[in-house]
Amino acid sequence: MLHRFICTAVLLAVLGFCAFAAQEPTVSARSAVLMAADTGEVLFAKNEHERLAMASTTKIMTALLTIEQATPDRLVTATPEAVRVEGTAMGLKAGDRVSFHDLAVGMLLPSGNDAANTAALSIAGSLHGFADLMNQKAKDLGMTNTHFVTPSGLDDEDHYSTAYDMALLASYAVRNPYFVQICSAQTASVHLANEAFSRTYRNHNRLLRSLPGAFGVKTGFTKKSGRCLVSAVRGSGVTLVCVTLCDPNDWQDHEKLVDYGFSLVHRASFSLPAASVRVYGAGVSRVAVHAAQELSVPTASGTEPYQLRVMLKPYCFAPVKQGQVLGTAAVYDRERCVASTALVAETAVPSVTKEIRKDGLFQRMIRRFRKEHDPA
């Protein structure tokens, strides 16, 4: 069990960012959001809760579920139903044997609708069943204005999302290293089990080549949705996620929004109160603890204070190793954890030897005897 105490967070340091934010940009998108991925803080918004078609940015969810629910190297067979689909494709034919890893590549780089359908049918048995998985995941992530119908993002009246919801999805997805490994690749090769050659695909996301720090995430387009783009960019320890829906100038708008975000956000460090844990079986009664790593979050000026929660073990037994984990410290935005670190022992604490314990007990007995029998 851990003891917990809560402190009001105090922002101590601003690290590596400009002191003055740039002027808020004007964008061509019908809907847009710029979000700090670690905290979910919105740095820019335009019609962020308007329900719109999101085209192939849908495949962020499809690829994520494929990665989370399937064994990457497992081979599945493409069916006529899966490959008989309009729009972009990775070029699968009925009967092709393909791994789930390569299906994720086919979704996130060439935006293959055939890859999305093959993964969905292999995992859930039907497109409807896979849509149920997508909608449950959306609910878990707090995407309250989203409803999925197709795994590929092809238009459907009941298939929609919002810029804000897609930013929530992307912020979650980029915490998955496997997902990031795929979506950040400018090119990738796949090898179908029934073919003697490899295929190489080029990522449609032009920002990977033009915007420093960009590492994802997904493009999209249909006549109904217009141009859609979800990007993720790292800089100075901060990850920003940008979403634009129905945007004729998406590449330029993302570059402007990311520049604006990095001018606005700073990294806030948190001071931990002095703390220690009781030790039994040692020559000292307590051992001091400290944070294993700096505890900080990216934030914009003028935000409400975060809450710092420290949880420690009520006691431990010697010997204690230096660096031994004895608790955690976490920063919360309401009930959402946005940063955490282990609390570890500052020094090693050896256990008291059997001889010392015996000697200590003997000495205490002598002192008590003398006190009780010495003449007044």
C-alpha positions as a Markdown table, in Angstrom:
| # | Residue | x | y | z |
|---|---|---|---|---|
| 1 | Met | 0.0 | 0.0 | 0.0 |
| 2 | Leu | 1.2 | 3.5 | -0.7 |
| 3 | His | 0.6 | 6.7 | 1.3 |
| 4 | Arg | -0.5 | 9.6 | -0.8 |
| 5 | Phe | -0.4 | 13.3 | -0.4 |
| 6 | Ile | -1.4 | 16.0 | -2.8 |
| 7 | Cys | 0.3 | 19.3 | -3.4 |
| 8 | Thr | -0.6 | 22.3 | -5.5 |
| 9 | Ala | 1.8 | 22.3 | -8.4 |
| 10 | Val | 4.2 | 25.2 | -8.6 |
| 11 | Leu | 5.8 | 26.0 | -11.9 |
| 12 | Leu | 9.5 | 26.4 | -11.3 |
| 13 | Ala | 11.4 | 26.6 | -14.5 |
| 14 | Val | 10.9 | 27.5 | -18.2 |
| 15 | Leu | 13.2 | 25.5 | -20.3 |
| 16 | Gly | 14.3 | 26.1 | -23.9 |
| 17 | Phe | 11.4 | 28.1 | -25.3 |
| 18 | Cys | 10.7 | 31.7 | -26.4 |
| 19 | Ala | 9.2 | 34.0 | -23.8 |
| 20 | Phe | 6.8 | 35.5 | -26.2 |
| 21 | Ala | 4.2 | 33.7 | -28.3 |
| 22 | Ala | 3.8 | 34.5 | -32.0 |
| 23 | Gln | 0.6 | 36.0 | -33.2 |
| 24 | Glu | -2.2 | 33.4 | -33.6 |
| 25 | Pro | -2.2 | 32.2 | -37.2 |
| 26 | Thr | -5.1 | 32.3 | -39.7 |
| 27 | Val | -5.7 | 28.9 | -41.4 |
| 28 | Ser | -7.8 | 27.8 | -44.4 |
| 29 | Ala | -9.2 | 24.7 | -42.7 |
| 30 | Arg | -12.8 | 24.4 | -41.9 |
| 31 | Ser | -11.8 | 22.8 | -38.6 |
| 32 | Ala | -8.5 | 22.7 | -36.8 |
| 33 | Val | -6.8 | 21.8 | -33.5 |
| 34 | Leu | -3.3 | 22.1 | -32.2 |
| 35 | Met | -2.7 | 20.1 | -29.0 |
| 36 | Ala | 0.1 | 19.3 | -26.7 |
| 37 | Ala | 0.2 | 15.5 | -26.9 |
| 38 | Asp | 1.5 | 14.8 | -23.4 |
| 39 | Thr | -1.2 | 16.9 | -21.6 |
| 40 | Gly | -4.1 | 17.2 | -24.0 |
| 41 | Glu | -3.9 | 21.0 | -23.7 |
| 42 | Val | -5.4 | 22.8 | -26.7 |
| 43 | Leu | -3.1 | 25.5 | -28.0 |
| 44 | Phe | -5.2 | 26.5 | -31.1 |
| 45 | Ala | -8.8 | 25.7 | -32.1 |
| 46 | Lys | -11.1 | 26.5 | -34.9 |
| 47 | Asn | -14.5 | 24.8 | -35.1 |
| 48 | Glu | -12.9 | 22.0 | -33.2 |
| 49 | His | -16.1 | 20.1 | -32.2 |
| 50 | Glu | -17.8 | 20.3 | -35.6 |
| 51 | Arg | -18.6 | 16.8 | -37.0 |
| 52 | Leu | -17.0 | 16.3 | -40.3 |
| 53 | Ala | -15.8 | 13.5 | -42.6 |
| 54 | Met | -12.2 | 12.7 | -41.9 |
| 55 | Ala | -11.3 | 10.4 | -44.9 |
| 56 | Ser | -8.2 | 8.2 | -44.5 |
| 57 | Thr | -7.1 | 9.7 | -41.2 |
| 58 | Thr | -9.6 | 7.1 | -40.1 |
| 59 | Lys | -6.7 | 4.6 | -40.7 |
| 60 | Ile | -5.0 | 5.9 | -37.6 |
| 61 | Met | -7.6 | 4.1 | -35.6 |
| 62 | Thr | -7.6 | 1.0 | -37.9 |
| 63 | Ala | -3.8 | 0.7 | -37.8 |
| 64 | Leu | -3.7 | 1.2 | -34.0 |
| 65 | Leu | -6.2 | -1.5 | -33.4 |
| 66 | Thr | -4.3 | -3.8 | -35.8 |
| 67 | Ile | -1.1 | -3.2 | -33.8 |
| 68 | Glu | -2.8 | -3.6 | -30.4 |
| 69 | Gln | -5.0 | -6.6 | -31.2 |
| 70 | Ala | -3.0 | -8.7 | -33.7 |
| 71 | Thr | 0.4 | -10.5 | -33.7 |
| 72 | Pro | 2.6 | -8.5 | -36.1 |
| 73 | Asp | 4.1 | -11.5 | -37.9 |
| 74 | Arg | 0.9 | -13.5 | -38.2 |
| 75 | Leu | 0.0 | -14.1 | -41.8 |
| 76 | Val | -3.6 | -13.6 | -43.1 |
| 77 | Thr | -5.1 | -14.2 | -46.5 |
| 78 | Ala | -6.6 | -11.3 | -48.5 |
| 79 | Thr | -10.2 | -12.1 | -49.6 |
| 80 | Pro | -12.1 | -10.8 | -52.6 |
| 81 | Glu | -14.4 | -8.8 | -50.3 |
| 82 | Ala | -11.4 | -7.0 | -48.8 |
| 83 | Val | -9.6 | -6.1 | -52.0 |
| 84 | Arg | -12.6 | -5.2 | -54.0 |
| 85 | Val | -12.7 | -1.6 | -52.8 |
| 86 | Glu | -12.4 | 1.9 | -54.4 |
| 87 | Gly | -9.8 | 4.5 | -53.7 |
| 88 | Thr | -6.1 | 4.1 | -52.8 |
| 89 | Ala | -4.6 | 0.6 | -52.3 |
| 90 | Met | -1.4 | -1.2 | -51.5 |
| 91 | Gly | -2.1 | -3.5 | -54.4 |
| 92 | Leu | -3.3 | -6.7 | -52.7 |
| 93 | Lys | -5.0 | -9.4 | -54.7 |
| 94 | Ala | -7.4 | -12.1 | -53.4 |
| 95 | Gly | -5.3 | -14.9 | -52.1 |
| 96 | Asp | -2.3 | -12.8 | -51.1 |
| 97 | Arg | -0.7 | -13.8 | -47.8 |
| 98 | Val | 0.3 | -10.8 | -45.8 |
| 99 | Ser | 1.4 | -10.1 | -42.2 |
| 100 | Phe | -0.5 | -7.7 | -39.9 |
| 101 | His | 2.7 | -5.6 | -39.7 |
| 102 | Asp | 2.7 | -5.2 | -43.5 |
| 103 | Leu | -1.0 | -4.3 | -43.4 |
| 104 | Ala | -0.3 | -1.5 | -40.9 |
| 105 | Val | 2.5 | -0.3 | -43.3 |
| 106 | Gly | 0.0 | -0.5 | -46.2 |
| 107 | Met | -2.5 | 1.6 | -44.3 |
| 108 | Leu | -0.2 | 4.3 | -42.9 |
| 109 | Leu | 2.1 | 4.9 | -45.9 |
| 110 | Pro | 0.3 | 4.3 | -49.2 |
| 111 | Ser | -3.1 | 4.6 | -47.4 |
| 112 | Gly | -4.3 | 1.3 | -48.7 |
| 113 | Asn | -8.1 | 0.7 | -48.4 |
| 114 | Asp | -7.5 | -2.9 | -49.2 |
| 115 | Ala | -5.0 | -3.2 | -46.3 |
| 116 | Ala | -7.6 | -1.6 | -43.9 |
| 117 | Asn | -10.3 | -4.0 | -45.0 |
| 118 | Thr | -8.1 | -7.1 | -44.9 |
| 119 | Ala | -7.0 | -6.2 | -41.3 |
| 120 | Ala | -10.6 | -5.5 | -40.2 |
| 121 | Leu | -12.0 | -8.7 | -41.6 |
| 122 | Ser | -9.2 | -10.8 | -40.2 |
| 123 | Ile | -9.5 | -9.4 | -36.7 |
| 124 | Ala | -13.3 | -9.0 | -36.3 |
| 125 | Gly | -14.8 | -11.3 | -39.0 |
| 126 | Ser | -16.8 | -8.4 | -40.5 |
| 127 | Leu | -16.5 | -4.7 | -41.3 |
| 128 | His | -19.4 | -4.1 | -38.9 |
| 129 | Gly | -17.8 | -6.0 | -36.1 |
| 130 | Phe | -14.5 | -4.1 | -36.6 |
| 131 | Ala | -16.4 | -0.8 | -36.5 |
| 132 | Asp | -17.8 | -1.8 | -33.1 |
| 133 | Leu | -14.2 | -2.2 | -31.9 |
| 134 | Met | -13.3 | 1.2 | -33.4 |
| 135 | Asn | -16.2 | 2.9 | -31.7 |
| 136 | Gln | -15.5 | 1.2 | -28.3 |
| 137 | Lys | -11.9 | 2.5 | -28.5 |
| 138 | Ala | -13.1 | 5.9 | -29.4 |
| 139 | Lys | -15.3 | 5.9 | -26.4 |
| 140 | Asp | -12.4 | 4.8 | -24.2 |
| 141 | Leu | -10.4 | 7.7 | -25.4 |
| 142 | Gly | -13.1 | 10.3 | -24.8 |
| 143 | Met | -13.9 | 10.9 | -28.5 |
| 144 | Thr | -17.5 | 11.9 | -27.8 |
| 145 | Asn | -18.3 | 13.3 | -31.3 |
| 146 | Thr | -16.9 | 10.4 | -33.4 |
| 147 | His | -18.6 | 7.5 | -35.0 |
| 148 | Phe | -16.8 | 5.0 | -37.3 |
| 149 | Val | -18.4 | 2.9 | -40.0 |
| 150 | Thr | -15.6 | 2.0 | -42.4 |
| 151 | Pro | -12.1 | 1.0 | -41.5 |
| 152 | Ser | -10.7 | 2.8 | -44.5 |
| 153 | Gly | -12.4 | 6.1 | -44.1 |
| 154 | Leu | -14.5 | 6.0 | -47.3 |
| 155 | Asp | -17.5 | 8.3 | -47.1 |
| 156 | Asp | -20.6 | 7.2 | -45.2 |
| 157 | Glu | -23.3 | 9.5 | -43.7 |
| 158 | Asp | -22.7 | 8.0 | -40.3 |
| 159 | His | -18.9 | 8.1 | -40.5 |
| 160 | Tyr | -17.6 | 11.3 | -38.9 |
| 161 | Ser | -15.3 | 12.8 | -36.3 |
| 162 | Thr | -14.0 | 16.2 | -35.2 |
| 163 | Ala | -10.6 | 17.9 | -35.2 |
| 164 | Tyr | -10.5 | 17.7 | -31.4 |
| 165 | Asp | -11.4 | 14.0 | -31.3 |
| 166 | Met | -8.8 | 13.2 | -33.9 |
| 167 | Ala | -6.2 | 15.1 | -31.9 |
| 168 | Leu | -7.1 | 12.9 | -28.9 |
| 169 | Leu | -6.7 | 9.8 | -31.0 |
| 170 | Ala | -3.3 | 10.9 | -32.5 |
| 171 | Ser | -2.0 | 11.9 | -29.1 |
| 172 | Tyr | -2.8 | 8.4 | -27.8 |
| 173 | Ala | -1.4 | 6.7 | -30.9 |
| 174 | Val | 2.0 | 8.4 | -30.8 |
| 175 | Arg | 2.7 | 7.0 | -27.4 |
| 176 | Asn | 2.9 | 3.6 | -29.0 |
| 177 | Pro | 6.5 | 3.1 | -30.2 |
| 178 | Tyr | 5.5 | 0.5 | -32.8 |
| 179 | Phe | 2.9 | 2.8 | -34.3 |
| 180 | Val | 5.4 | 5.6 | -34.5 |
| 181 | Gln | 8.0 | 3.4 | -36.1 |
| 182 | Ile | 5.7 | 2.8 | -39.0 |
| 183 | Cys | 4.0 | 6.2 | -39.4 |
| 184 | Ser | 7.4 | 8.0 | -39.2 |
| 185 | Ala | 9.0 | 6.0 | -42.1 |
| 186 | Gln | 9.4 | 7.9 | -45.3 |
| 187 | Thr | 9.5 | 4.6 | -47.2 |
| 188 | Ala | 9.0 | 1.0 | -46.2 |
| 189 | Ser | 9.3 | -2.4 | -47.9 |
| 190 | Val | 6.9 | -5.3 | -47.4 |
| 191 | His | 7.2 | -8.9 | -48.6 |
| 192 | Leu | 4.1 | -10.9 | -49.2 |
| 193 | Ala | 4.5 | -14.6 | -48.3 |
| 194 | Asn | 3.3 | -15.7 | -51.8 |
| 195 | Glu | 5.7 | -13.4 | -53.8 |
| 196 | Ala | 9.4 | -13.7 | -54.5 |
| 197 | Phe | 10.0 | -10.0 | -54.5 |
| 198 | Ser | 9.5 | -7.0 | -52.0 |
| 199 | Arg | 7.4 | -4.0 | -52.6 |
| 200 | Thr | 8.5 | -0.5 | -51.5 |
| 201 | Tyr | 6.0 | 2.1 | -50.5 |
| 202 | Arg | 6.4 | 5.9 | -50.1 |
| 203 | Asn | 4.7 | 7.8 | -47.3 |
| 204 | His | 2.1 | 10.3 | -48.5 |
| 205 | Asn | 2.9 | 12.6 | -45.6 |
| 206 | Arg | 5.0 | 15.3 | -47.1 |
| 207 | Leu | 5.7 | 16.9 | -43.8 |
| 208 | Leu | 8.1 | 14.1 | -42.9 |
| 209 | Arg | 10.5 | 15.6 | -45.5 |
| 210 | Ser | 9.7 | 19.3 | -45.1 |
| 211 | Leu | 9.1 | 20.0 | -41.4 |
| 212 | Pro | 11.9 | 19.4 | -38.9 |
| 213 | Gly | 10.8 | 17.1 | -36.1 |
| 214 | Ala | 7.8 | 15.7 | -37.9 |
| 215 | Phe | 7.2 | 12.0 | -37.3 |
| 216 | Gly | 3.6 | 11.4 | -38.4 |
| 217 | Val | 0.8 | 10.8 | -38.7 |
| 218 | Lys | -1.7 | 10.4 | -41.6 |
| 219 | Thr | -3.1 | 12.1 | -44.7 |
| 220 | Gly | -6.6 | 11.8 | -46.1 |
| 221 | Phe | -8.8 | 12.9 | -48.9 |
| 222 | Thr | -12.2 | 12.3 | -50.5 |
| 223 | Lys | -14.4 | 14.7 | -52.4 |
| 224 | Lys | -16.8 | 14.9 | -49.5 |
| 225 | Ser | -14.1 | 15.5 | -46.8 |
| 226 | Gly | -11.7 | 17.6 | -48.7 |
| 227 | Arg | -8.0 | 17.4 | -47.7 |
| 228 | Cys | -7.5 | 16.1 | -44.1 |
| 229 | Leu | -4.2 | 15.9 | -42.3 |
| 230 | Val | -3.0 | 14.8 | -38.9 |
| 231 | Ser | 0.6 | 15.6 | -38.0 |
| 232 | Ala | 2.9 | 15.0 | -35.0 |
| 233 | Val | 6.1 | 17.0 | -34.4 |
| 234 | Arg | 8.7 | 16.8 | -31.6 |
| 235 | Gly | 10.9 | 19.7 | -30.5 |
| 236 | Ser | 12.8 | 20.6 | -27.3 |
| 237 | Gly | 11.1 | 17.7 | -25.3 |
| 238 | Val | 7.6 | 18.6 | -26.4 |
| 239 | Thr | 5.3 | 16.7 | -28.8 |
| 240 | Leu | 2.6 | 18.7 | -30.7 |
| 241 | Val | -0.3 | 17.1 | -32.6 |
| 242 | Cys | -2.0 | 19.1 | -35.3 |
| 243 | Val | -5.3 | 18.2 | -37.1 |
| 244 | Thr | -6.9 | 20.0 | -40.0 |
| 245 | Leu | -10.1 | 18.9 | -41.7 |
| 246 | Cys | -11.4 | 20.2 | -45.0 |
| 247 | Asp | -8.2 | 22.2 | -45.6 |
| 248 | Pro | -7.1 | 23.2 | -49.2 |
| 249 | Asn | -3.7 | 24.5 | -47.7 |
| 250 | Asp | -3.0 | 21.8 | -45.2 |
| 251 | Trp | 0.8 | 21.6 | -45.6 |
| 252 | Gln | 1.2 | 25.3 | -45.1 |
| 253 | Asp | -1.3 | 25.5 | -42.3 |
| 254 | His | 0.4 | 22.7 | -40.3 |
| 255 | Glu | 3.7 | 24.4 | -40.6 |
| 256 | Lys | 2.2 | 27.7 | -39.3 |
| 257 | Leu | 0.4 | 26.1 | -36.5 |
| 258 | Val | 3.4 | 24.1 | -35.3 |
| 259 | Asp | 5.6 | 27.2 | -35.3 |
| 260 | Tyr | 2.9 | 29.0 | -33.3 |
| 261 | Gly | 2.7 | 26.1 | -30.9 |
| 262 | Phe | 6.4 | 26.0 | -30.2 |
| 263 | Ser | 6.4 | 29.8 | -29.6 |
| 264 | Leu | 3.6 | 29.5 | -27.1 |
| 265 | Val | 4.4 | 26.4 | -25.1 |
| 266 | His | 7.0 | 26.2 | -22.4 |
| 267 | Arg | 8.2 | 23.3 | -20.2 |
| 268 | Ala | 7.2 | 23.6 | -16.5 |
| 269 | Ser | 9.2 | 21.7 | -13.8 |
| 270 | Phe | 7.7 | 20.6 | -10.5 |
| 271 | Ser | 9.3 | 20.8 | -7.1 |
| 272 | Leu | 8.9 | 17.7 | -5.0 |
| 273 | Pro | 8.5 | 18.1 | -1.2 |
| 274 | Ala | 11.2 | 16.5 | 1.0 |
| 275 | Ala | 10.1 | 12.9 | 1.7 |
| 276 | Ser | 11.4 | 9.8 | 3.4 |
| 277 | Val | 10.2 | 6.2 | 4.1 |
| 278 | Arg | 10.4 | 4.4 | 7.5 |
| 279 | Val | 13.0 | 1.6 | 7.5 |
| 280 | Tyr | 12.8 | -1.5 | 9.8 |
| 281 | Gly | 15.8 | -3.6 | 10.6 |
| 282 | Ala | 18.4 | -0.9 | 10.1 |
| 283 | Gly | 20.6 | 1.4 | 12.1 |
| 284 | Val | 18.6 | 4.4 | 10.9 |
| 285 | Ser | 14.8 | 4.9 | 11.2 |
| 286 | Arg | 14.2 | 6.5 | 7.7 |
| 287 | Val | 15.6 | 6.7 | 4.2 |
| 288 | Ala | 15.2 | 9.9 | 2.1 |
| 289 | Val | 13.8 | 9.6 | -1.4 |
| 290 | His | 14.2 | 11.7 | -4.5 |
| 291 | Ala | 12.8 | 11.7 | -8.1 |
| 292 | Ala | 14.4 | 9.3 | -10.5 |
| 293 | Gln | 14.1 | 11.9 | -13.3 |
| 294 | Glu | 12.9 | 15.5 | -13.7 |
| 295 | Leu | 9.1 | 15.9 | -13.4 |
| 296 | Ser | 7.9 | 18.4 | -16.0 |
| 297 | Val | 5.1 | 19.0 | -18.5 |
| 298 | Pro | 4.7 | 21.2 | -21.5 |
| 299 | Thr | 2.1 | 23.9 | -20.9 |
| 300 | Ala | 1.0 | 27.3 | -22.3 |
| 301 | Ser | 0.9 | 30.4 | -20.1 |
| 302 | Gly | -2.3 | 31.2 | -18.2 |
| 303 | Thr | -3.3 | 27.6 | -17.6 |
| 304 | Glu | -4.8 | 26.4 | -14.4 |
| 305 | Pro | -2.3 | 24.9 | -11.9 |
| 306 | Tyr | -1.7 | 21.2 | -12.3 |
| 307 | Gln | -1.9 | 18.9 | -9.3 |
| 308 | Leu | 1.1 | 17.0 | -7.9 |
| 309 | Arg | 0.4 | 13.7 | -6.2 |
| 310 | Val | 3.1 | 11.8 | -4.3 |
| 311 | Met | 2.6 | 8.2 | -3.2 |
| 312 | Leu | 5.1 | 6.5 | -0.9 |
| 313 | Lys | 5.3 | 3.1 | 0.7 |
| 314 | Pro | 4.5 | 3.4 | 4.4 |
| 315 | Tyr | 7.6 | 1.4 | 5.3 |
| 316 | Cys | 10.3 | -0.9 | 4.0 |
| 317 | Phe | 12.8 | -3.4 | 5.3 |
| 318 | Ala | 16.5 | -3.2 | 5.3 |
| 319 | Pro | 18.7 | -3.8 | 3.3 |
| 320 | Val | 17.6 | -1.0 | 1.0 |
| 321 | Lys | 19.6 | -0.5 | -2.3 |
| 322 | Gln | 20.4 | 3.0 | -3.5 |
| 323 | Gly | 17.9 | 3.8 | -6.3 |
| 324 | Gln | 15.4 | 1.3 | -5.0 |
| 325 | Val | 11.9 | 2.4 | -6.0 |
| 326 | Leu | 9.8 | 3.4 | -2.9 |
| 327 | Gly | 7.0 | 5.4 | -4.5 |
| 328 | Thr | 5.9 | 7.6 | -7.3 |
| 329 | Ala | 5.2 | 11.2 | -8.1 |
| 330 | Ala | 2.7 | 12.2 | -10.8 |
| 331 | Val | 1.3 | 15.4 | -12.3 |
| 332 | Tyr | -2.5 | 15.3 | -12.9 |
| 333 | Asp | -4.7 | 17.5 | -15.0 |
| 334 | Arg | -7.9 | 16.9 | -13.2 |
| 335 | Glu | -8.0 | 13.0 | -13.1 |
| 336 | Arg | -5.7 | 12.5 | -16.1 |
| 337 | Cys | -2.0 | 11.7 | -15.4 |
| 338 | Val | 0.2 | 13.7 | -17.7 |
| 339 | Ala | 3.6 | 13.0 | -16.2 |
| 340 | Ser | 5.1 | 10.7 | -13.6 |
| 341 | Thr | 8.4 | 9.5 | -12.2 |
| 342 | Ala | 9.6 | 6.9 | -9.7 |
| 343 | Leu | 10.7 | 8.0 | -6.2 |
| 344 | Val | 13.9 | 6.1 | -5.3 |
| 345 | Ala | 16.1 | 5.8 | -2.2 |
| 346 | Glu | 18.9 | 8.4 | -2.1 |
| 347 | Thr | 21.3 | 6.1 | -0.3 |
| 348 | Ala | 21.8 | 2.4 | 0.5 |
| 349 | Val | 20.7 | 1.3 | 4.0 |
| 350 | Pro | 22.3 | -1.9 | 5.2 |
| 351 | Ser | 20.5 | -4.2 | 7.6 |
| 352 | Val | 21.6 | -4.5 | 11.2 |
| 353 | Thr | 23.7 | -7.6 | 11.8 |
| 354 | Lys | 22.6 | -10.3 | 14.1 |
| 355 | Glu | 25.5 | -9.6 | 16.5 |
| 356 | Ile | 24.7 | -5.9 | 16.7 |
| 357 | Arg | 21.1 | -6.7 | 17.4 |
| 358 | Lys | 22.0 | -9.1 | 20.2 |
| 359 | Asp | 24.5 | -6.6 | 21.6 |
| 360 | Gly | 22.0 | -3.8 | 21.5 |
| 361 | Leu | 19.4 | -5.9 | 23.3 |
| 362 | Phe | 22.0 | -7.0 | 25.9 |
| 363 | Gln | 23.1 | -3.4 | 26.5 |
| 364 | Arg | 19.5 | -2.3 | 27.0 |
| 365 | Met | 18.9 | -5.0 | 29.5 |
| 366 | Ile | 22.0 | -4.0 | 31.5 |
| 367 | Arg | 20.9 | -0.3 | 31.5 |
| 368 | Arg | 17.4 | -1.3 | 32.7 |
| 369 | Phe | 18.8 | -3.6 | 35.4 |
| 370 | Arg | 21.1 | -0.8 | 36.7 |
| 371 | Lys | 18.3 | 1.7 | 36.7 |
| 372 | Glu | 16.0 | -0.5 | 38.7 |
| 373 | His | 18.6 | -1.7 | 41.2 |
| 374 | Asp | 21.0 | 1.1 | 41.7 |
| 375 | Pro | 20.5 | 2.8 | 45.2 |
| 376 | Ala | 18.9 | 6.1 | 45.2 |
